[in-house]
Amino acid sequence: MHQNNSDSTGHARERLMALTLGAIGIVYGDIGTSPLYAMRECFAGSHAVAPSRENVLGIISLIFWSLTIVISIKYVMFVMRADNRGEGGILALLALAIRKFSSTSQQRAVLIMVGIFGATLFFGDGMITPAISVLSAVEGLNVATPVLEPYVIPITIIVLFGLFLVQASGTARIGALFGPIMVLWFFILALLGVINLVREPQVLAAFNPWHAVAFFGQNHWHGFLVLGAVFLVMTGGEALYADMGHFGKRPIQMAWFTLVMPAILLNYLGQGALLLSDPSATENPFYLLAPSWSLYPMVILSTLATVIASQAVISGVFSLTRQAVQLGYSPRVNIVHTSEREIGQIYIPIANWGLLVAVIGLVLGFRSSSNLAAAYGIAVAITMVITTLLALVVARTLWGWGWLRCALVVVVFLLVDLAFFAANALKIAHGGWFPLLIGAVLYTLMITWQQGRALLAERLRETAVPVDEFITRLATGSAIRVPGTAVFLSSNPEGVPNTLLHNLRHNKVVHEQVVLLTVLTEDIPRVVDANRVQVQGMGHNFYRIIAHYGFMEDPSIPAILDLSAQQGLQFNLMDTTFFLGRETLIPTPRPGMALWRETLFVSMSRNAARAMDFFRIPHTRVVELGTQVEL
């Protein structure tokens, strides 16, 4: 018994270490590459301050206390408590926040709009992160020799194109390398920081928060503007929460406190020490930390680290897209599983190539990481404010926190979040409009899709026939029953599907066994198989199946039928026909949505992935029946 306990403890420890290593490689890629450009923007960016002793200590103090309050306390200790059965991310948090509100309440509608807008801003951030990260790494060539400057943008584009090109093959093969490479990266960050810190140990005074306060007293409004650059040290903070489902809470927390935070803090201290001894190093304090002989290896390592950081964002975009589809905020898209064992490893072609076009466009349009830094941060800042608000709703409605406790948290977190948001808002005119524009466009698309589906369901209900009434009519022998099973898919778990009515009207027959199948998405990430399927007999060989899936799962009709067979409803797949509806939607001036939004919804519906592909239905067993619906 003792031996078994020791073995299980050893396995648990090994698993924890493996997950922690994975978290270092994936979760912290973005925040871990911020030292490449964050300090440079504080002292050489659009709102730079002079590298005086007071300013250097003030900036380092702001960086330390921002990472402590926003990342360590808010995200790692507070927000990560709001896990939706182990899953994180803003849509998972939104599902938690609206759980206690009725489907018709005004509060629920407001929370959904706010949460969706926060999710759309993540896509804007997902476009800028690969561009600024890889470009800032390759720009190290400028430090090595100005002769290579013309090649920076072409090399950046080649690296980015290669990164997006390999997405189709999945990250399973290269994923094992991510952790060790990022461990090496953080070790080098810490080592370079310590080497320079030893030369100027006075920079350690920055841990005193008074230097942060004094910084604003000395620089006034200009000091506030620099907050937009200081914010760059936290731009990967949302990934901690979004990737919680992949690695778990504890590995992410361990990685942060034992390696990531100490390493990046030491590097920022080292950059501060370098600026104290050599104020001219503001041009690129990160690369100037390193000895001249190591510049080319550092450029290679930095590029690898930024590629890994970009991979984390790309994977996050894929996951968020799938969540949006499952929760009814996006049309169906083609989702490719790149691993037989890891359900989270997916590839979405339309998201991948759309991101690539946007990222290369940003590199060509802004042409330097400094210019991109002027646009970077506003989307993340707004998302962080929204995350705080949604987490507080969860604390109040699900955790039972009192108003006083919630108010104290609001004062601390929202004051910091809103200060960074206000400082970043000044970036809107300098390129910050881009992620906001992307967010606004995607928000319009997602809200239009959600409301359009509700409107379509309402129009279909207007002509729906009650199931009992329909079966009673059939019992009189008014239709011929033919051998075989017919499965009719319907989004409405009540009434007779239009496809069944059209099949009867045109073919004058009803199959011997009829199944009305509805797939519902729950506000939890995954549903256990024991709760997956409900089978209800309705008489005269009519059955209704209601299948439940989580927002992190992909529905499979064959799997549903297998589970239904375990409940006594037998199928012979070769004797089963699946009937799908293909609605031709017609925009009308009827009350519902504005005509332009109805037209947009019709266009999105036409370009959605086919239901037979999305639900994994054998193509040879499908019959599609068309109908016109006036919206």
N, C-alpha and C positions, 0 to 999 in steps of 0.2 A: 504493500500500500504506500509505504514511504517512498519507494522507488518510483511508483506511478505519479505521485504528487510532484516529485522532483522533476520527472520528465515533462509533465504538463507545465510546470513553472518555467522550465528551460525553453520549451516550445513557445510559451507566451512571451518570454523575454526576447527570443529570436524574432518572433513576428513583430513585436513592438519596435525593435531596432530596424527591421526591414521596412516597416511602414514609415518610421521616422526618416530613414534614408530616402525613401521615395518622396516624402513631403519636402525634404530639402531640395530635391531635384526638380520638382514640379511646382509646388505651392509658392516657393520663395524666389523663383527666377526673376520676377518683375521687381519686387522690392529690393532684391539682392543686387541688381544691376544699376540701381539709382545712383550709387556713388560715382558712376561714370560721368554724370552730368549735373547732379543737384548742386553741389558746392560751386561748380563753375558758373552756374546761372545766378547764384547769389552775388558773386563778385565780378562777373563779366557779362551778365545778361542784360536784358532791356531795362531793368530797374536796379542795376547793380549798386552796391555800396563800396566805399573804399576799403581796402584790406588792412585797416588799422587794428591795433590790438583789441580795442573795445568792440569793434564790429565783428572781428573773428570770434572772440569769446561769446558775443551775443548770438551770432548765427549758430555756433555749435550748441549753445545752451538751448536755443529754440528747437534745434533738431532733436536733441536728447529728450526734452520734455514732450515734444510732439509725438515721438515714437512711443514714449512711455504712456502718455494719456490715451492717444488714439489707437495705437496698435496693441500695446500690452494690456491695458486696462479695458478699453472699450470693446475691441474685437476679440482678443484672445480670452478674456475673462468674462465679458458680459454678453456680447452678441452671439458668441458660439454656444451659449446656453440655449439659445432659441433654435434647437435642431428639430427638423421635421422628420422624426424617426431616423435620425442619423444624417439626413441630408441638409445642406446649407445652400446659400445663394438667395438672391433677392426674391425670386418667384416662389421658392420654398418658404421663405419668411412671409411673403404675402399670403400664401395659402394658410399659414398659421394665424396671421393677423385677422383674417376675415372669418375664421371658423365659428366664432361665437355670435356673428351677426346674421340676421335672416337674409334670404336672397333678395328681398325687396327693400331692405333698409338703405337709407341715404348714406349712412356711414360706410357701409360695405362698398357702395358704388364709388365713393370718394377714395377709399383705400385702394381699390382696384386701379383707378386711374393713376394715382400717385405711384403705386408699385410698378405698373406697366411702364410708366415714364422712366423710372429708375432703371428698369431692365433694358430699355432701348438705349439709354445712355451708355450701358456697358458695351454695346456694339460699337458705338463711336470711340470709346476708349480702346476697344479691341483693334481698331484700325490704326490708331496712333502709336500704341505700344510697340508693335514690331518695327515700325518705321523709325521711331526715335531711338530705340534700344540698339538695333543693328547699326544704324547710321552713326551713333555716338561711339560705338566700338571701332568701326572702320576708320573713323576720323583720327584715331590714334596714329595712323600713318602720317598725318600732317605734322605730328610732333616728332616723329622719327626723321622725316625729310620732306620739305615743301615740294620736292619734285613729284611726289606721288599724289599731290592734291587733286589733279584732274581725274584720277582713277577711283576716287572715294565713292562717288555716286554709282558708276558702273559696277563696282565690286559689291556695293550694298544691294543693288537690284538683282545681281546674280545670286547672292546669298539668299535673299528673300524668295526669289523664284524657286530655287532649289528646296527651300523649306516648305513652301506650299505644294510643290510637286510631289513630295514624298508622303503627303498626308493620306493619299488614297491607299497606301500600303499599310497604314496603321503605325502606331508608335510602340507596339509591343517589342519589336526587335531592338530599337535604339533606346527604349525607355530604361533599360538596365544600366545604360551609360550615364543617364542624366544625374543620378544621385552622386556617384563618385566624382564626376566633373564639377558639380556644384560644391561638393565638400572641398575639393581642391581650390575652387574659386574663393570660397569664404576663408579658407586657410591663408591664401595669398593676400586677400583683403586685410586680414588681421595682421599678417606679418609686415606688410608695407606700412600699415598704420603704426605698429609698435616701433619699427625702425626709426620713423620720423618723430614719434612721440618721445622717444628717449632723448632726442636732441633738443626738444623744446617742451619739457614736462609742465611748464606753466599753463599749457592749454587745458590741463585737467581742472583748472578753476572753473571751466564752463559748466561743470555739474551744478554749480550754485545757480539756482533759478533767478537770482538777482541780476545776473548778466543779461538774461532775456528781457527782464523788465527795463533795465537801464538802456538796452538797445533801442527800445521805442522812445524812451525819454530823450535820447540823443538824436535820433533820426526822424522822429515825429511821423508825418505822413509818408515819407520815403521809406521808413522802416516798415510801415504797414504794407506797402507795395511789395516789399521783398518777401512777405509771407507766401506770395504766389510761387516763388522759387523754392522756399523752404518746404512747401507742400509736396514737391517732387520726391522727397524721401519716403513718402507714404503711398505712392500711387499704386502699389501692389497690395494694399491692405485688404481690398475686397476679396482677393483670391484666397485669403486664409479661410474665410467663411464659405465661399463658393465651392471650394474643393474639399470641404469637410467630409462629404459622403464618400470620397475616394480613399481617404486615409484614416479618418476618425479624428476625434477631438484631441486625444492625448498625444499622439505622434506629432501633430501640428504644434501643440503647445510646447512639447519637449524640444522640437527642432528650433523654435523661436528663442526660447530662453537659454538653451545650452550652446547654440552655435551661431544662429543667424544674427540676432540682435547684438551679441558681443562683437562679432566680426565686423558688421557694418559700422557700429559705433567706434570701434578702434580705427577703422579706415577714415571716418569723418574727423576724428581727433587727429590722425596723422596728417590729413589734408590741412586742417587748421594749423597744426604745428609747422608745416611747410610754408604756409602763407605768413606766419609770424616771422619766420627766418628769411623768407624770400617773397616779398609782396608781388614781384613780377610773375609769379607762378600762377596768377589768376587765369591765364590763357587756357590751361588745362591741368588743374592741380592733381587730378587722378593719375594721369600718365606720367607726370613729373615726379610723383612719389617714387617711381621705379627707377633703378639705375639705367643709364642709356643703353647698355648692352642687352637689357631684357625687354626693350620696347616691342620688338617684333613678336617674341613669344607672348607678351602681354596682349598685343592686338589679337593674336590668334585665340588665346584663352578668353578674352573679352567677347570676341565674336561668337565663340561657342556658347558662352554663358547667356548672351542676348538671344541667340537662336533658341535656347532652352526656355528663356523667359517668354519669348514669342509663342513657343509651342504651347505653354500653359494657357495663354490667352486664347489661342486658336481652339484648343480643346474646350475651354470654357464657353466660347461662342457656340460650338457644336452642341454642348450640353444644354445651354440656355435655349437654343433653337428647338431642340427636341421637347423641352419642358413647355415652351410656348405652343407647340403643335398639340401636345397632349392636353394642355389646359384650355384649349380652344381659343388661343389668341393669334394663331397663325395657320395658314392653309397647310395641308399635308405636303411634306417634302420627302424626297428620296433619302432614306437613312441606310447607310451601309455599315454593317458590323464588321470590324477589322480584327476581332479576336473571338475565338470560340469559347474562351474561358472568362474573359473580363467583359461584363455587359456594358460597362461604361465607356469602352473604347469604340467610338463610332466615327464615321466620316460622312459629312453632308456636302455633296459636291457644290450645290448652289451657294452655300455659305462660304466654302473654301475659295472658290474662284471670285466671288464678289469681294471678299476680303483682300485677295491678292491685287485686284484691279485698284481698289481704294488705297491700299498701302503703297503701291508703286506710284500712284498718282500723288500721294502726299510727299513721297521722297522727291519726285521731280518738281512738285510745286513749291515746297519749302526749302529744299536743297541743303539744309544744315540742321543739326540737332538743336542748335540754339533757336532757330526760327520755329522748329516744331515745339520746343519747350514753351514758347509764347502761346501756343494753342493747347498745350497739354495741361490737364489738371481740372479744368472747369467741369467737365463731365463727371470725373471721379468725385469732385467735391460735392456736387449735387446728389450723386448716388449715396455718398456717405451720410448726408443729411437725411435722405429718405430712409436709409437703413436704420438710423437712430430712431426715427419716428415710428417705423413699423415695429422695431424691437420693443419700444416702450408700450405700444398697443398690446403686444404679446405679453409683456410683463404685467400689464394691468388686467387683461381679460383671461389669460390662461394661468399665469403664475400667482395671481391674487395679490399683487403688490398694492399697497395703499397709495392714496394720492400724494401724500407727503414724500414718500420714498421715490415715487416716479418723478415728482417735481425736482427733487435734489439731483437726480440723474440727468434730467432735462437741462438744468442750469449748467452742470459741468460739461456734458458732452455737446449739447447744442451750441453753447457759447463758443467752444473751440471749433466745431464744424462750421458754424455760420461765419466766424472770423476768416477761416480759410476760404470759404465760398465767396465772401465779399472781396478778398484779395484776388482770387482767381477770376472774378467777374470782370475785372479790368482787362483780362486777356481776350475778351470777346471780340474786340475790334482788331486784334492782332492775330487772328486765326482761331480763337476759341469758338467762333461761330460755327466752325465745321462740325465738331461733335454734337453741338446743339442742333444743327440743321439735320444731321443724320438721325438724332434722337427724335426730333419732331416728325420727320418723314415716317420713321418706323412706328412711332406712337400712333400716327394717323392710320397706318396700315393695320396695326394690331387691334385698335379700338373699332375700326370699320369692320374687320373680320368678325370680331366678337359680336358686335351688334347686328351685323348682317346675318350671321348664323341664327341669332335669336329671332330676327325678323322672318327669315325663311321658315323656321320651325313654326312660327305663329301662322304664316300663310298656309302651311301644310295642314296645321291643326284645323283650320277653318273648313277644310273639305274632308277631314278625317271621319271614318266610320267606326263606331264602337265595336270592339272585338266580339262581344256577346251577341250583338245584333247580327253581325256578319256570319258567325257560326250557326246561329239559329236559322238563317236563310238557307245556308248550305245543307242543313239537316233535312230540309224539305225535298232534297234531290234536284235542286235547280241547276246544279253544275256537275259535270262528269269528273269523277276522281280517277286519276291515272297513276300507275305504279311509280314508285320512287319517292325521294325526299326533296323538298324545295326549301331552301333557306333564304329568307328575305331579311336583308340588313336594313335597320332603321335606327335613326338617332333618337326617336321618340319611344320610350318604354311603354307607351299606352297607345291604344287605337290600332287600326289596320294600316300597314305600310302602303303607300301609294303604288309601289311596285306590284304588290299582290293584287290590288284592284285593277291595275292596267293589264296584268297578265290574264286575269279572268275575263276582262272585257274583250281582249284581242284574241286570246287563244281558246277561250270558252272551257277551260279545264282547271282543276285544282289537283295538286299532287296528293297521293295517298297519305303522306306524312308532311306536315307543314310546320316549319320552325320560324318564329319571329325572333330575330337576334339583335340585341342592342348592346353596344360596348360603351361603358361609362368610365370616365376618368375621375378618380378620387383625389382629394387634396392631401394625399400622403404619397411618399415616393414609390413605395412598392406594396403590393397586396399579396398575401400568402395564398398558395394554391387552394387551401381549405376554404378560403372565403372568395375565391375567384369567380365561381359560376353559381348562378341560381337557376334552377329548371322548374318551370311551372306548367303543369298540364291544364289545358283549357277545354278538354273534351273534343270528341270527334277527330282524334289524332292531330290536334293542334297543340303546339307547345310554344312557350315563350322562354327564351334564354336571356338573362341579363348577366353580362360579364363585367367584372370590375378590374381596372388596371390603375396602377399608380402613375404619377406624372414623370417618373424616370424609367418607365417600361414601354416596350413596343408591343402592341396587341398582335396576336396571332390567332386567326380563325381555326386552323387545324388543331392548335393546342386547346382552344375552347371546346371544340367538339370532342376531343379526347377526354377532357374533364367531365363533359356532359354524359359521355358514355359510362363513366364510373358511377353516375347517378341514375343509370337505367335507361337513358335515352340513346338508343343504338343508331349508328350511322354506317352506311356502306358508301365510302367516298366516291366510288365509281358509279354509284347510283344516285348521287346527290347533285343537284343543280343550285348554284348560288345566283340569286337575282339581285342586281344592284340598280339603283336609280341614277340616271344621268339627267339632272334638271337643266333645262334651258331657261335661264333667269332673264327676266325682262324688267328693266327699271321703269317705274311709273311715278307720277306725282302724288300717289296715295300717301296718307300719313305713315311715317315710319322713319326713314332717313332722308337726308337731302338727296336730290337727284344725282348730283355728282358723286356722292358717297355710294349710292346704289350702283352706279356705273363702275366705280372702282371695285366694289365687292364682286360684281359680275366678272370683271377681268381677273381678279385674284382667284375666283372659283374655277375659271377656265384653265388656269395655269397650275392648279394644284395637282399633286401627284395622284395617280389613279388609285382608287380605293382597293382594287384587287392586288396592287403591289404593296400598298401600305399595310393591309391586313393579311398579306401573305396567302392569298387565296389562289389555288391552282387555276391558271388562266383557261385551261380547257374545260373547266366546269362552270364558267361564268356566263350569264346572260344579262346584258344591260338593256334597260327599258327607259326610253326617253319620255320626258314630259315637260310642258311649259309651266312656269310659275311666275306670276306677276307680283313683283315686290311692293 
